[in-house]
Amino acid sequence: MGYSPFLKISNLFKKGNQDHSSPLLDIHEISRLYEQMKEEPFPKVYFPGDQSLFKEITKKVKKGNVNNLTRTSFYLDFFKKHPELHWAFLAHMVSRNAGYHMTDLRSPFFSHVLGAGEHRSLFSFLERCNAAIFNDAYPQLLLYEKWKLTREPPFHLLKKFNVSVFMHKMWDEFIKTGNQHVLTIALIMNEQHMIQKRILSDPDLNIGIDRWKFFLQDRLEFTSILFPYGKHLPYSLAGLSVSHFEKVGRRILLGKKLYSVLFRPSILPTATTFSSRHPHTGSRVDYWPHLYSKEEKKNRLFSPILASAWENEPPIHLSSKDWFSDQTVDVMTPLLSMVTPQHFSMTRKWKTRTTILVKLTRD
C-alpha cells in the first residue's frame, strides 16, 4: 500500500505555521487500523443479555436527547464519573456553545438579518446536528461504562445503534492501549463525518435561509466556540472562531484544536469548576452577566435562556448509512497528530465585539 496521501501532513510541521503539531499515531499503525476496519465483518449475534442492554441504553439516550439543555447536562455528568473520557467534557463545552448559538437567534442583531421563518429553520438545523451527535455518541459512552463494570466488551452492540464500524475498531483499540488522545480525536472525526453523511450531504437539506447570509456569517467568523475559565465572574474566554462549516476536514481540525485548548493545564481545572457551578441555561449570562441579560434591557445584550427561546423539537430520524464505507485511507490522516493553536485567547476579541453591540443597542 502506498502512503502518499499522508505526505500532506508534513505541512503541519513547517516552520512559520501558527499551530504546533505533535505526532500521535504513525502511518503503519493507522494503515493497520484502516485495513482492520475494511475487513468483512462477522455476522452479529445478539443474545438476550444484549437485547436487554440495548433497550436499557436506548431508554437512557431518549431521556437525554430531549433538547440542548439535557444533552449538555448528560455529557457533564458522564465526564464527572469517567474523567478519562476527555471527549465527554469537550462535547459538554461545545454543546454549551450550540445552546448559545440557538438563543443568539433571538437577539436583535439577528432579527435585522433573518426573517421569522429563517430563525426557526436555522434553529432546527442547529438542533438537528446537536441531537444527531448525541444520538450517535451517547450509546458509545454508555457501552464503555458497561465495560468498566463487567470487563466484558459490549462494543459489538455499536452496530445495533448504527454507529460506524470506524468506532467499533477505535473502541477496541482504546481498551487495549488506553490512549485518551487517539480516542478523543477518533470521536471528533466520527461525529463530524456522521453529520456530514446524514445531514449536510442530504440533497434535500434546507436550512431555511439564503445561502449568502449563511456563508457571510460563516466567512466573517461571527460564530465562535468559547470556553469560560478562571476563578470568578466575569470569566476569561478561550476558544476559536468557526469558519468553512460546510467542510468536514475543517470541522475536524477545529475540534482537534479545541480539544488541545480545553485540556491545557491552565484552562481545564477552572473550566470544569465553571461547568459545575453554572448549570447550562443557553444564556450567555452564564459567563458574562455584566454584558448580557436574560431579559431585554437597554444596557445589556439580550440573551434569553433556551427554555424561553425555543420549544422542544420532535425526535430526529436519520439515515443509518455508515460514513466510513466509501472512504479511502487518507480519511485517517487526523490521527497522525495533535494540533495546538498558538493563539486561543478570546477575551479581548469577544469583549470588543460585545461592547460594540451593547453601544448599538443604546442607539
ZAKEFI-893967 format. One record per residue (C-alpha): residue number from 1; residue in one letter; z, x, y. Coordinates in Angstrom, 2 decimals, always signed. Layout:
N
pt k:NUM	r:a	zz:Z	xx:X	yy:Y
...
This chain:
363
pt k:1	r:m	zz:+0.00	xx:+0.00	yy:+0.00
pt k:2	r:g	zz:-0.83	xx:+1.30	yy:+3.50
pt k:3	r:y	zz:+1.87	xx:+1.37	yy:+6.15
pt k:4	r:s	zz:-0.39	xx:+1.38	yy:+9.22
pt k:5	r:p	zz:+0.99	xx:-1.95	yy:+10.55
pt k:6	r:f	zz:+4.30	xx:-0.19	yy:+11.13
pt k:7	r:l	zz:+2.85	xx:+2.52	yy:+13.37
pt k:8	r:k	zz:+3.21	xx:+0.22	yy:+16.36
pt k:9	r:i	zz:+6.98	xx:+0.62	yy:+16.12
pt k:10	r:s	zz:+6.63	xx:+4.19	yy:+17.38
pt k:11	r:n	zz:+6.03	xx:+2.78	yy:+20.84
pt k:12	r:l	zz:+9.65	xx:+1.67	yy:+20.94
pt k:13	r:f	zz:+10.82	xx:+5.28	yy:+20.79
pt k:14	r:k	zz:+8.57	xx:+6.64	yy:+23.52
pt k:15	r:k	zz:+10.20	xx:+8.33	yy:+26.47
pt k:16	r:g	zz:+10.41	xx:+6.10	yy:+29.50
pt k:17	r:n	zz:+10.96	xx:+2.86	yy:+27.59
pt k:18	r:q	zz:+13.82	xx:+0.98	yy:+29.24
pt k:19	r:d	zz:+15.13	xx:-0.18	yy:+25.86
pt k:20	r:h	zz:+16.97	xx:+2.04	yy:+23.42
pt k:21	r:s	zz:+15.93	xx:+1.73	yy:+19.78
pt k:22	r:s	zz:+17.80	xx:+3.00	yy:+16.74
pt k:23	r:p	zz:+16.47	xx:+2.98	yy:+13.16
pt k:24	r:l	zz:+17.63	xx:+0.25	yy:+10.80
pt k:25	r:l	zz:+15.62	xx:-0.04	yy:+7.56
pt k:26	r:d	zz:+12.89	xx:+2.40	yy:+6.61
pt k:27	r:i	zz:+9.34	xx:+1.49	yy:+5.70
pt k:28	r:h	zz:+9.88	xx:+1.88	yy:+1.96
pt k:29	r:e	zz:+12.91	xx:-0.45	yy:+1.96
pt k:30	r:i	zz:+11.00	xx:-3.06	yy:+3.91
pt k:31	r:s	zz:+7.98	xx:-2.83	yy:+1.65
pt k:32	r:r	zz:+10.22	xx:-3.27	yy:-1.39
pt k:33	r:l	zz:+11.78	xx:-6.39	yy:+0.12
pt k:34	r:y	zz:+8.38	xx:-7.79	yy:+1.04
pt k:35	r:e	zz:+6.98	xx:-7.29	yy:-2.46
pt k:36	r:q	zz:+10.02	xx:-9.00	yy:-3.99
pt k:37	r:m	zz:+9.62	xx:-11.93	yy:-1.61
pt k:38	r:k	zz:+5.99	xx:-12.30	yy:-2.65
pt k:39	r:e	zz:+6.74	xx:-12.35	yy:-6.39
pt k:40	r:e	zz:+6.02	xx:-15.57	yy:-8.25
pt k:41	r:p	zz:+9.37	xx:-17.41	yy:-8.27
pt k:42	r:f	zz:+11.03	xx:-18.60	yy:-11.46
pt k:43	r:p	zz:+11.41	xx:-22.37	yy:-11.78
pt k:44	r:k	zz:+14.66	xx:-23.52	yy:-10.21
pt k:45	r:v	zz:+17.14	xx:-25.32	yy:-12.44
pt k:46	r:y	zz:+19.89	xx:-27.32	yy:-10.74
pt k:47	r:f	zz:+22.96	xx:-28.14	yy:-12.80
pt k:48	r:p	zz:+25.44	xx:-30.94	yy:-11.99
pt k:49	r:g	zz:+27.60	xx:-28.50	yy:-10.02
pt k:50	r:d	zz:+24.57	xx:-27.52	yy:-7.94
pt k:51	r:q	zz:+23.77	xx:-31.15	yy:-7.19
pt k:52	r:s	zz:+27.37	xx:-31.78	yy:-6.15
pt k:53	r:l	zz:+27.39	xx:-28.73	yy:-3.85
pt k:54	r:f	zz:+24.06	xx:-29.79	yy:-2.34
pt k:55	r:k	zz:+25.46	xx:-33.23	yy:-1.48
pt k:56	r:e	zz:+28.64	xx:-31.70	yy:-0.05
pt k:57	r:i	zz:+26.75	xx:-29.30	yy:+2.21
pt k:58	r:t	zz:+24.24	xx:-31.97	yy:+3.25
pt k:59	r:k	zz:+27.11	xx:-34.14	yy:+4.42
pt k:60	r:k	zz:+28.61	xx:-31.28	yy:+6.48
pt k:61	r:v	zz:+25.25	xx:-30.45	yy:+8.04
pt k:62	r:k	zz:+24.73	xx:-34.07	yy:+9.04
pt k:63	r:k	zz:+28.21	xx:-34.15	yy:+10.61
pt k:64	r:g	zz:+27.48	xx:-31.04	yy:+12.66
pt k:65	r:n	zz:+23.92	xx:-31.89	yy:+13.63
pt k:66	r:v	zz:+24.73	xx:-34.81	yy:+15.94
pt k:67	r:n	zz:+23.98	xx:-33.09	yy:+19.25
pt k:68	r:n	zz:+24.10	xx:-29.75	yy:+21.01
pt k:69	r:l	zz:+27.88	xx:-30.02	yy:+21.52
pt k:70	r:t	zz:+28.66	xx:-30.46	yy:+17.83
pt k:71	r:r	zz:+26.28	xx:-27.71	yy:+16.72
pt k:72	r:t	zz:+27.70	xx:-25.23	yy:+19.20
pt k:73	r:s	zz:+31.25	xx:-26.03	yy:+18.11
pt k:74	r:f	zz:+30.44	xx:-25.72	yy:+14.40
pt k:75	r:y	zz:+28.90	xx:-22.27	yy:+14.91
pt k:76	r:l	zz:+32.04	xx:-21.02	yy:+16.66
pt k:77	r:d	zz:+34.40	xx:-22.49	yy:+14.08
pt k:78	r:f	zz:+32.41	xx:-20.79	yy:+11.34
pt k:79	r:f	zz:+32.44	xx:-17.42	yy:+13.11
pt k:80	r:k	zz:+36.21	xx:-17.57	yy:+13.52
pt k:81	r:k	zz:+36.56	xx:-17.95	yy:+9.76
pt k:82	r:h	zz:+33.84	xx:-15.42	yy:+8.88
pt k:83	r:p	zz:+33.54	xx:-12.85	yy:+11.72
pt k:84	r:e	zz:+31.40	xx:-10.60	yy:+9.54
pt k:85	r:l	zz:+28.53	xx:-13.04	yy:+10.07
pt k:86	r:h	zz:+27.52	xx:-11.94	yy:+13.55
pt k:87	r:w	zz:+24.66	xx:-14.41	yy:+13.74
pt k:88	r:a	zz:+27.09	xx:-17.35	yy:+13.86
pt k:89	r:f	zz:+28.56	xx:-16.18	yy:+17.18
pt k:90	r:l	zz:+25.16	xx:-15.27	yy:+18.59
pt k:91	r:a	zz:+24.00	xx:-18.77	yy:+17.63
pt k:92	r:h	zz:+27.06	xx:-20.27	yy:+19.33
pt k:93	r:m	zz:+26.37	xx:-18.47	yy:+22.60
pt k:94	r:v	zz:+22.62	xx:-19.15	yy:+22.58
pt k:95	r:s	zz:+23.30	xx:-22.80	yy:+21.72
pt k:96	r:r	zz:+25.63	xx:-22.99	yy:+24.74
pt k:97	r:n	zz:+22.68	xx:-21.94	yy:+26.85
pt k:98	r:a	zz:+20.48	xx:-24.57	yy:+25.23
pt k:99	r:g	zz:+23.03	xx:-27.13	yy:+26.39
pt k:100	r:y	zz:+22.99	xx:-25.71	yy:+29.93
pt k:101	r:h	zz:+19.20	xx:-25.93	yy:+29.98
pt k:102	r:m	zz:+19.41	xx:-29.56	yy:+28.86
pt k:103	r:t	zz:+21.76	xx:-30.53	yy:+31.67
pt k:104	r:d	zz:+19.79	xx:-28.43	yy:+34.19
pt k:105	r:l	zz:+17.05	xx:-31.02	yy:+33.77
pt k:106	r:r	zz:+19.32	xx:-33.47	yy:+35.64
pt k:107	r:s	zz:+19.66	xx:-31.15	yy:+38.63
pt k:108	r:p	zz:+17.96	xx:-31.93	yy:+41.97
pt k:109	r:f	zz:+15.84	xx:-28.79	yy:+41.60
pt k:110	r:f	zz:+14.04	xx:-30.16	yy:+38.55
pt k:111	r:s	zz:+13.81	xx:-33.65	yy:+39.99
pt k:112	r:h	zz:+11.40	xx:-32.26	yy:+42.59
pt k:113	r:v	zz:+9.21	xx:-30.68	yy:+39.91
pt k:114	r:l	zz:+9.30	xx:-33.08	yy:+36.95
pt k:115	r:g	zz:+8.94	xx:-36.83	yy:+36.70
pt k:116	r:a	zz:+11.47	xx:-39.02	yy:+34.88
pt k:117	r:g	zz:+9.40	xx:-39.16	yy:+31.72
pt k:118	r:e	zz:+8.87	xx:-35.41	yy:+31.79
pt k:119	r:h	zz:+12.63	xx:-34.84	yy:+32.00
pt k:120	r:r	zz:+13.11	xx:-36.88	yy:+28.84
pt k:121	r:s	zz:+10.27	xx:-35.21	yy:+26.95
pt k:122	r:l	zz:+11.40	xx:-31.69	yy:+27.79
pt k:123	r:f	zz:+14.97	xx:-32.55	yy:+26.77
pt k:124	r:s	zz:+13.64	xx:-33.93	yy:+23.47
pt k:125	r:f	zz:+11.71	xx:-30.70	yy:+22.91
pt k:126	r:l	zz:+14.80	xx:-28.53	yy:+23.52
pt k:127	r:e	zz:+16.91	xx:-30.84	yy:+21.35
pt k:128	r:r	zz:+14.35	xx:-30.75	yy:+18.56
pt k:129	r:c	zz:+14.36	xx:-26.94	yy:+18.43
pt k:130	r:n	zz:+18.17	xx:-26.78	yy:+18.63
pt k:131	r:a	zz:+18.56	xx:-29.32	yy:+15.83
pt k:132	r:a	zz:+15.91	xx:-27.70	yy:+13.61
pt k:133	r:i	zz:+17.62	xx:-24.32	yy:+13.74
pt k:134	r:f	zz:+21.00	xx:-25.84	yy:+12.84
pt k:135	r:n	zz:+19.45	xx:-27.86	yy:+10.02
pt k:136	r:d	zz:+17.94	xx:-24.69	yy:+8.56
pt k:137	r:a	zz:+20.71	xx:-22.18	yy:+9.23
pt k:138	r:y	zz:+23.96	xx:-24.05	yy:+8.68
pt k:139	r:p	zz:+23.36	xx:-24.67	yy:+4.93
pt k:140	r:q	zz:+22.85	xx:-20.91	yy:+4.60
pt k:141	r:l	zz:+26.21	xx:-20.24	yy:+6.24
pt k:142	r:l	zz:+27.98	xx:-22.77	yy:+4.02
pt k:143	r:l	zz:+26.43	xx:-21.31	yy:+0.88
pt k:144	r:y	zz:+27.73	xx:-17.90	yy:+1.93
pt k:145	r:e	zz:+31.17	xx:-19.43	yy:+2.44
pt k:146	r:k	zz:+30.96	xx:-20.84	yy:-1.08
pt k:147	r:w	zz:+30.07	xx:-17.39	yy:-2.40
pt k:148	r:k	zz:+33.14	xx:-15.89	yy:-0.77
pt k:149	r:l	zz:+35.32	xx:-18.44	yy:-2.56
pt k:150	r:t	zz:+33.76	xx:-18.19	yy:-6.01
pt k:151	r:r	zz:+31.87	xx:-14.86	yy:-6.04
pt k:152	r:e	zz:+29.12	xx:-16.75	yy:-7.85
pt k:153	r:p	zz:+25.84	xx:-16.56	yy:-5.88
pt k:154	r:p	zz:+24.68	xx:-20.09	yy:-4.98
pt k:155	r:f	zz:+21.63	xx:-18.98	yy:-2.98
pt k:156	r:h	zz:+19.14	xx:-20.49	yy:-5.43
pt k:157	r:l	zz:+20.04	xx:-23.74	yy:-3.63
pt k:158	r:l	zz:+18.32	xx:-22.48	yy:-0.47
pt k:159	r:k	zz:+15.01	xx:-23.73	yy:-1.86
pt k:160	r:k	zz:+16.50	xx:-27.21	yy:-2.17
pt k:161	r:f	zz:+17.38	xx:-27.04	yy:+1.55
pt k:162	r:n	zz:+13.77	xx:-25.98	yy:+2.36
pt k:163	r:v	zz:+14.92	xx:-22.55	yy:+3.55
pt k:164	r:s	zz:+12.26	xx:-19.84	yy:+3.40
pt k:165	r:v	zz:+12.02	xx:-17.50	yy:+0.41
pt k:166	r:f	zz:+12.39	xx:-14.75	yy:+3.05
pt k:167	r:m	zz:+16.06	xx:-15.67	yy:+3.45
pt k:168	r:h	zz:+16.61	xx:-16.03	yy:-0.30
pt k:169	r:k	zz:+15.99	xx:-12.31	yy:-0.60
pt k:170	r:m	zz:+17.79	xx:-11.32	yy:+2.59
pt k:171	r:w	zz:+20.99	xx:-13.07	yy:+1.49
pt k:172	r:d	zz:+20.80	xx:-11.33	yy:-1.90
pt k:173	r:e	zz:+20.36	xx:-8.05	yy:-0.04
pt k:174	r:f	zz:+23.35	xx:-8.74	yy:+2.22
pt k:175	r:i	zz:+25.59	xx:-9.47	yy:-0.77
pt k:176	r:k	zz:+24.63	xx:-6.06	yy:-2.19
pt k:177	r:t	zz:+24.77	xx:-3.96	yy:+0.98
pt k:178	r:g	zz:+26.97	xx:-5.81	yy:+3.47
pt k:179	r:n	zz:+24.61	xx:-4.71	yy:+6.25
pt k:180	r:q	zz:+25.51	xx:-7.09	yy:+9.10
pt k:181	r:h	zz:+22.76	xx:-5.89	yy:+11.44
pt k:182	r:v	zz:+19.99	xx:-6.44	yy:+8.90
pt k:183	r:l	zz:+21.21	xx:-9.94	yy:+8.04
pt k:184	r:t	zz:+21.55	xx:-10.91	yy:+11.71
pt k:185	r:i	zz:+18.04	xx:-9.78	yy:+12.58
pt k:186	r:a	zz:+16.70	xx:-11.47	yy:+9.44
pt k:187	r:l	zz:+18.28	xx:-14.76	yy:+10.54
pt k:188	r:i	zz:+16.84	xx:-14.33	yy:+14.04
pt k:189	r:m	zz:+13.39	xx:-13.76	yy:+12.51
pt k:190	r:n	zz:+13.70	xx:-16.68	yy:+10.11
pt k:191	r:e	zz:+14.75	xx:-19.27	yy:+12.66
pt k:192	r:q	zz:+12.10	xx:-18.26	yy:+15.19
pt k:193	r:h	zz:+9.31	xx:-18.25	yy:+12.60
pt k:194	r:m	zz:+10.60	xx:-21.57	yy:+11.26
pt k:195	r:i	zz:+10.37	xx:-23.38	yy:+14.61
pt k:196	r:q	zz:+7.03	xx:-21.68	yy:+15.26
pt k:197	r:k	zz:+5.66	xx:-23.07	yy:+11.99
pt k:198	r:r	zz:+7.29	xx:-26.50	yy:+12.02
pt k:199	r:i	zz:+7.41	xx:-27.33	yy:+15.75
pt k:200	r:l	zz:+5.49	xx:-25.06	yy:+18.12
pt k:201	r:s	zz:+2.37	xx:-24.83	yy:+15.93
pt k:202	r:d	zz:+2.22	xx:-28.57	yy:+15.40
pt k:203	r:p	zz:-1.19	xx:-29.71	yy:+16.75
pt k:204	r:d	zz:+0.44	xx:-32.97	yy:+17.81
pt k:205	r:l	zz:+3.15	xx:-31.20	yy:+19.84
pt k:206	r:n	zz:+3.53	xx:-32.75	yy:+23.27
pt k:207	r:i	zz:+6.49	xx:-31.65	yy:+25.37
pt k:208	r:g	zz:+5.52	xx:-34.23	yy:+27.94
pt k:209	r:i	zz:+4.88	xx:-32.02	yy:+30.97
pt k:210	r:d	zz:+1.77	xx:-30.47	yy:+32.36
pt k:211	r:r	zz:+1.29	xx:-27.08	yy:+30.72
pt k:212	r:w	zz:+1.03	xx:-25.36	yy:+34.10
pt k:213	r:k	zz:+4.55	xx:-26.48	yy:+35.00
pt k:214	r:f	zz:+5.99	xx:-25.23	yy:+31.73
pt k:215	r:f	zz:+4.30	xx:-21.84	yy:+31.93
pt k:216	r:l	zz:+5.02	xx:-21.43	yy:+35.65
pt k:217	r:q	zz:+8.73	xx:-21.79	yy:+34.94
pt k:218	r:d	zz:+8.40	xx:-19.51	yy:+31.89
pt k:219	r:r	zz:+6.48	xx:-16.71	yy:+33.62
pt k:220	r:l	zz:+8.75	xx:-16.70	yy:+36.69
pt k:221	r:e	zz:+11.77	xx:-16.36	yy:+34.36
pt k:222	r:f	zz:+13.70	xx:-19.29	yy:+35.80
pt k:223	r:t	zz:+15.34	xx:-19.61	yy:+32.39
pt k:224	r:s	zz:+17.95	xx:-17.07	yy:+31.31
pt k:225	r:i	zz:+20.31	xx:-16.66	yy:+28.36
pt k:226	r:l	zz:+23.74	xx:-15.90	yy:+29.80
pt k:227	r:f	zz:+26.90	xx:-14.62	yy:+28.09
pt k:228	r:p	zz:+30.04	xx:-15.15	yy:+30.19
pt k:229	r:y	zz:+32.62	xx:-12.40	yy:+29.69
pt k:230	r:g	zz:+35.62	xx:-10.92	yy:+31.45
pt k:231	r:k	zz:+39.29	xx:-11.82	yy:+31.68
pt k:232	r:h	zz:+39.29	xx:-14.69	yy:+34.18
pt k:233	r:l	zz:+37.23	xx:-17.09	yy:+36.29
pt k:234	r:p	zz:+34.66	xx:-16.60	yy:+37.71
pt k:235	r:y	zz:+33.33	xx:-14.78	yy:+34.67
pt k:236	r:s	zz:+30.83	xx:-11.94	yy:+34.74
pt k:237	r:l	zz:+27.47	xx:-12.65	yy:+33.13
pt k:238	r:a	zz:+25.47	xx:-10.55	yy:+30.70
pt k:239	r:g	zz:+22.13	xx:-11.57	yy:+29.25
pt k:240	r:l	zz:+18.38	xx:-11.57	yy:+29.71
pt k:241	r:s	zz:+15.62	xx:-13.72	yy:+31.18
pt k:242	r:v	zz:+13.29	xx:-15.66	yy:+28.92
pt k:243	r:s	zz:+9.51	xx:-15.45	yy:+29.22
pt k:244	r:h	zz:+6.47	xx:-15.97	yy:+26.98
pt k:245	r:f	zz:+8.40	xx:-18.53	yy:+24.95
pt k:246	r:e	zz:+5.28	xx:-19.52	yy:+23.03
pt k:247	r:k	zz:+5.03	xx:-16.08	yy:+21.34
pt k:248	r:v	zz:+7.22	xx:-15.77	yy:+18.26
pt k:249	r:g	zz:+7.30	xx:-11.97	yy:+18.43
pt k:250	r:r	zz:+8.65	xx:-12.05	yy:+21.99
pt k:251	r:r	zz:+11.38	xx:-14.51	yy:+21.00
pt k:252	r:i	zz:+12.43	xx:-12.33	yy:+18.06
pt k:253	r:l	zz:+12.58	xx:-9.24	yy:+20.28
pt k:254	r:l	zz:+14.64	xx:-11.20	yy:+22.80
pt k:255	r:g	zz:+17.01	xx:-12.27	yy:+20.02
pt k:256	r:k	zz:+17.45	xx:-8.66	yy:+18.89
pt k:257	r:k	zz:+18.24	xx:-7.56	yy:+22.43
pt k:258	r:l	zz:+20.67	xx:-10.42	yy:+23.00
pt k:259	r:y	zz:+22.44	xx:-9.53	yy:+19.76
pt k:260	r:s	zz:+22.94	xx:-5.93	yy:+20.85
pt k:261	r:v	zz:+24.20	xx:-7.07	yy:+24.27
pt k:262	r:l	zz:+26.65	xx:-9.67	yy:+22.97
pt k:263	r:f	zz:+28.20	xx:-7.34	yy:+20.40
pt k:264	r:r	zz:+28.78	xx:-4.46	yy:+22.79
pt k:265	r:p	zz:+32.47	xx:-3.44	yy:+22.72
pt k:266	r:s	zz:+32.65	xx:-4.06	yy:+26.48
pt k:267	r:i	zz:+31.48	xx:-7.68	yy:+26.11
pt k:268	r:l	zz:+32.33	xx:-9.11	yy:+22.68
pt k:269	r:p	zz:+36.16	xx:-9.35	yy:+22.94
pt k:270	r:t	zz:+36.24	xx:-11.32	yy:+26.20
pt k:271	r:a	zz:+33.12	xx:-13.32	yy:+25.32
pt k:272	r:t	zz:+34.90	xx:-14.62	yy:+22.23
pt k:273	r:t	zz:+38.01	xx:-15.33	yy:+24.34
pt k:274	r:f	zz:+35.88	xx:-17.28	yy:+26.82
pt k:275	r:s	zz:+34.36	xx:-19.34	yy:+24.00
pt k:276	r:s	zz:+37.77	xx:-20.25	yy:+22.60
pt k:277	r:r	zz:+39.33	xx:-21.08	yy:+25.98
pt k:278	r:h	zz:+36.42	xx:-23.13	yy:+27.28
pt k:279	r:p	zz:+35.02	xx:-25.65	yy:+24.78
pt k:280	r:h	zz:+31.32	xx:-26.14	yy:+25.36
pt k:281	r:t	zz:+30.58	xx:-29.16	yy:+27.59
pt k:282	r:g	zz:+26.98	xx:-28.43	yy:+28.60
pt k:283	r:s	zz:+28.03	xx:-27.99	yy:+32.22
pt k:284	r:r	zz:+27.77	xx:-24.59	yy:+33.90
pt k:285	r:v	zz:+31.17	xx:-25.37	yy:+35.40
pt k:286	r:d	zz:+32.42	xx:-23.86	yy:+32.14
pt k:287	r:y	zz:+31.96	xx:-20.38	yy:+33.57
pt k:288	r:w	zz:+31.34	xx:-20.73	yy:+37.37
pt k:289	r:p	zz:+33.26	xx:-23.69	yy:+38.86
pt k:290	r:h	zz:+33.07	xx:-22.11	yy:+42.33
pt k:291	r:l	zz:+29.31	xx:-22.79	yy:+42.42
pt k:292	r:y	zz:+28.83	xx:-25.73	yy:+40.06
pt k:293	r:s	zz:+30.31	xx:-29.21	yy:+39.85
pt k:294	r:k	zz:+30.24	xx:-31.90	yy:+37.16
pt k:295	r:e	zz:+29.85	xx:-34.44	yy:+40.00
pt k:296	r:e	zz:+27.28	xx:-34.41	yy:+42.79
pt k:297	r:k	zz:+28.87	xx:-32.56	yy:+45.73
pt k:298	r:k	zz:+27.32	xx:-31.13	yy:+48.86
pt k:299	r:n	zz:+28.66	xx:-27.59	yy:+48.47
pt k:300	r:r	zz:+28.16	xx:-27.27	yy:+44.71
pt k:301	r:l	zz:+25.21	xx:-27.33	yy:+42.32
pt k:302	r:f	zz:+25.21	xx:-30.44	yy:+40.18
pt k:303	r:s	zz:+25.73	xx:-29.51	yy:+36.53
pt k:304	r:p	zz:+26.86	xx:-32.55	yy:+34.52
pt k:305	r:i	zz:+28.40	xx:-32.50	yy:+31.09
pt k:306	r:l	zz:+25.92	xx:-33.12	yy:+28.32
pt k:307	r:a	zz:+27.54	xx:-36.35	yy:+27.17
pt k:308	r:s	zz:+26.89	xx:-37.96	yy:+30.56
pt k:309	r:a	zz:+23.41	xx:-36.46	yy:+30.99
pt k:310	r:w	zz:+21.75	xx:-37.44	yy:+27.72
pt k:311	r:e	zz:+22.27	xx:-39.78	yy:+24.79
pt k:312	r:n	zz:+22.08	xx:-38.51	yy:+21.22
pt k:313	r:e	zz:+18.60	xx:-38.22	yy:+19.74
pt k:314	r:p	zz:+17.78	xx:-39.61	yy:+16.27
pt k:315	r:p	zz:+17.77	xx:-37.15	yy:+13.33
pt k:316	r:i	zz:+14.73	xx:-34.89	yy:+13.11
pt k:317	r:h	zz:+12.16	xx:-34.91	yy:+10.31
pt k:318	r:l	zz:+10.08	xx:-31.76	yy:+10.00
pt k:319	r:s	zz:+7.59	xx:-30.23	yy:+7.60
pt k:320	r:s	zz:+9.11	xx:-28.32	yy:+4.67
pt k:321	r:k	zz:+6.36	xx:-25.67	yy:+4.68
pt k:322	r:d	zz:+7.60	xx:-22.11	yy:+4.18
pt k:323	r:w	zz:+6.63	xx:-19.97	yy:+7.18
pt k:324	r:f	zz:+6.62	xx:-16.80	yy:+5.04
pt k:325	r:s	zz:+3.97	xx:-17.94	yy:+2.55
pt k:326	r:d	zz:+0.95	xx:-16.69	yy:+4.52
pt k:327	r:q	zz:+2.50	xx:-13.63	yy:+6.19
pt k:328	r:t	zz:+1.39	xx:-10.01	yy:+5.80
pt k:329	r:v	zz:+3.81	xx:-7.10	yy:+5.52
pt k:330	r:d	zz:+3.81	xx:-6.38	yy:+9.26
pt k:331	r:v	zz:+5.90	xx:-9.55	yy:+9.79
pt k:332	r:m	zz:+8.81	xx:-7.40	yy:+8.56
pt k:333	r:t	zz:+8.49	xx:-4.96	yy:+11.48
pt k:334	r:p	zz:+11.57	xx:-6.25	yy:+13.40
pt k:335	r:l	zz:+13.79	xx:-4.97	yy:+10.56
pt k:336	r:l	zz:+12.83	xx:-1.39	yy:+11.36
pt k:337	r:s	zz:+15.14	xx:-1.05	yy:+14.35
pt k:338	r:m	zz:+17.95	xx:-2.26	yy:+16.53
pt k:339	r:v	zz:+16.97	xx:-2.64	yy:+20.20
pt k:340	r:t	zz:+19.39	xx:-2.37	yy:+23.11
pt k:341	r:p	zz:+18.18	xx:-3.12	yy:+26.66
pt k:342	r:q	zz:+19.15	xx:-0.68	yy:+29.36
pt k:343	r:h	zz:+19.74	xx:-3.43	yy:+31.91
pt k:344	r:f	zz:+21.51	xx:-6.65	yy:+30.97
pt k:345	r:s	zz:+23.96	xx:-7.48	yy:+33.75
pt k:346	r:m	zz:+23.02	xx:-10.88	yy:+35.17
pt k:347	r:t	zz:+25.99	xx:-11.44	yy:+37.51
pt k:348	r:r	zz:+24.38	xx:-10.34	yy:+40.77
pt k:349	r:k	zz:+20.98	xx:-11.84	yy:+39.99
pt k:350	r:w	zz:+22.45	xx:-15.21	yy:+38.98
pt k:351	r:k	zz:+24.86	xx:-15.24	yy:+41.94
pt k:352	r:t	zz:+21.98	xx:-14.67	yy:+44.35
pt k:353	r:r	zz:+19.90	xx:-17.37	yy:+42.71
pt k:354	r:t	zz:+22.65	xx:-19.97	yy:+42.67
pt k:355	r:t	zz:+23.81	xx:-19.15	yy:+46.20
pt k:356	r:i	zz:+20.29	xx:-19.79	yy:+47.50
pt k:357	r:l	zz:+20.12	xx:-23.08	yy:+45.60
pt k:358	r:v	zz:+23.51	xx:-24.15	yy:+46.99
pt k:359	r:k	zz:+22.25	xx:-23.49	yy:+50.53
pt k:360	r:l	zz:+19.12	xx:-25.51	yy:+49.83
pt k:361	r:t	zz:+21.21	xx:-28.48	yy:+48.68
pt k:362	r:r	zz:+23.06	xx:-28.45	yy:+52.01
pt k:363	r:d	zz:+19.84	xx:-28.88	yy:+53.99
